[in-house]
Amino acid sequence: MANLLDPVVVPQGVWVDVYAETGITAGSAIEIQNLTQLRIRAVEFDSEPTLDTGYNSFGPMEWGNLPINNVGGWLYSADGRAVVQVEEA
């Protein structure tokens, strides 16, 4: 992954719109690398999630992704301030 974008901070207990934070066009396929020792949740949703279900979870230093043509992407950390690197796939 070429680190061309600034890392995205995911505050504890706050859903973060990954496309709004990065400027990547919503619906683009993206790769996400968790740079912290915390578990991150990622979900495809068109607006801020109100339920804590239906997400993909990835652990410390793991990679995740959101596929092309998704409706939106949100990240969440329940355990503390997390940092991720996001790039267009």
N, C-alpha and C positions, 0 to 999 in steps of 0.2 A: 504494500500500500504506500503510495506516495503521500507524504504528510504535507499537503498544500494548504489545508484549512486549519484554523485554530481549533484546539481541542474544545469540546463542549462540556460545560459543567452541569451536572445533574444534582441539584440540591436535594437533601433528604426530604422525602414525603411530598415531592412536587412533580407532576407530570410535565415533561419538557417536549415541545414540538420540535423534533429534530430537523425538519425541513426549514422552519422559520429561523432556527438558530444558526443554520449553516448557509442558508441562501440557495441550497440545492432545490431544484424544481420538484414539487410534490409529485409523487408517482414514479420518480426515478429510482432505479435499483441502487441501494447503498450498502456499504459494508461498515460495520461498527466494531471497533476494538475497545474493550473495557480495559482501561489503563490503571485501575485500582484493585484493591483486594476485596471489594464489595460485589455482591450479586446485583446485576442490572436486569430490569424487565423492559422488553420492547414489544410494542403492539401496533398493529395496523388499524387505524381508526381515523375518521375524518374530523373529529373534534376531540377535545380533552376527555379521556375516559372517565366515566363515573363509577364503573365497577372494577373490581380488582380480579378480573378473570380474563381468560383468553389471550394471555400474553406468552411470549417466549422468554425464557430466562437464561442468562449466561453468566458464568462466574469470572473470577479474577483472571485477567489477561486473556480471556477467551474472545473469540470473534463471533459476531452475529451478523445478520443481514435482514434487509427488507427488500422483497422482490420488486421487479418492474411492475408498473401499473397498479400499485397499491393505492389506497384512498388517503393515506396520510400515515405519519409515523410518530410515535411518542415513546419517550424513555422515562424510567422511574427507578429510584433507588430508595428502598425502605430503611436501609441500615446506616446511612450517612452520606456525606457529600462525595459523589462519584465524578470521575472524569473519563470521557470517551473520545476516541479519535474517529471521525466520520469522513468517509470519502465516497464519491460516486463510483459505482461498480462498472 
